[in-house]
Amino acid sequence: MNSASRPPGPPRSLGSKALVPVHFICLAPQAQKVAVVGEFNAWNPDSNPMAQAFDGSWQASVSIRHGHHQYAFWVDGTLQVDPRGQGISRNAEGQRVSLLAVS
């Protein structure tokens, strides 16, 4: 089968390396600075800052690889779990963090 006759869709070679856009929302209307941190950005609060929306929520879209990931919100310098997350775990430092399944 040549490439012209393949059905449309992502290339098979991407497999588990494919990135999926994930939209995060953090309800912290009084915060000054919010970021989403996790395994996907080495827990770096400078990697994925969130923008405040008109309703006071903070939002960001991050492209993340398929799989299970730990993450949290970095709100004014404090790590906070996502109350709407898919579960709770502990990171390498023993802090409570949220779980996310990307497929």
SVG drawing of the C-alpha trace seen along z (x, -y; Angstrom):
<svg xmlns="http://www.w3.org/2000/svg" viewBox="-17 -40 29 42">
<polyline fill="none" stroke="black" stroke-width="0.4" points="0.0,0.0 1.5,-3.4 1.0,-6.5 -1.6,-7.9 -4.0,-5.1 -3.9,-5.3 -7.0,-6.5 -6.7,-10.0 -5.5,-10.3 -2.3,-10.7 0.8,-8.9 1.2,-5.5 4.8,-6.2 3.8,-8.8 2.3,-6.1 2.7,-7.1 4.8,-10.2 1.7,-12.1 0.9,-15.3 -2.7,-16.1 -3.9,-19.6 -5.2,-19.6 -7.1,-22.7 -6.6,-23.5 -8.9,-25.8 -8.0,-27.0 -10.5,-28.8 -8.4,-31.3 -9.9,-34.8 -7.9,-36.5 -4.5,-35.1 -1.8,-37.3 0.0,-34.6 -1.0,-31.0 0.7,-28.3 0.1,-24.6 3.0,-22.4 3.6,-18.7 5.8,-15.9 5.2,-17.2 7.1,-20.4 9.5,-19.3 7.3,-21.1 8.6,-24.4 6.1,-27.3 7.7,-29.4 6.9,-26.8 3.1,-27.1 1.7,-30.3 -2.0,-30.6 -4.0,-33.7 -6.8,-35.1 -10.2,-35.1 -13.0,-37.7 -14.7,-35.5 -11.6,-35.4 -10.6,-31.8 -7.1,-31.1 -6.8,-29.1 -4.0,-27.5 -3.8,-24.9 -0.8,-22.5 0.2,-19.8 0.9,-16.7 1.9,-13.2 -0.5,-10.2 -0.3,-8.5 -0.9,-9.2 0.6,-12.4 0.9,-14.1 0.2,-17.9 -0.9,-20.8 -1.6,-24.5 1.2,-26.9 -0.9,-29.7 1.1,-32.6 4.0,-30.3 1.9,-27.6 1.2,-24.1 -2.5,-23.3 -4.4,-20.3 -7.1,-20.5 -10.4,-19.9 -11.8,-18.8 -8.9,-16.5 -9.2,-12.7 -7.5,-11.7 -4.9,-12.5 -1.4,-11.2 1.9,-12.3 4.9,-13.6 8.5,-12.7 8.6,-15.2 5.5,-13.7 3.3,-16.7 -0.4,-16.0 -0.9,-16.5 -3.6,-15.8 -3.7,-13.0 -4.5,-13.3 -5.0,-10.5 -4.3,-11.7 -5.5,-9.5"/>
</svg>
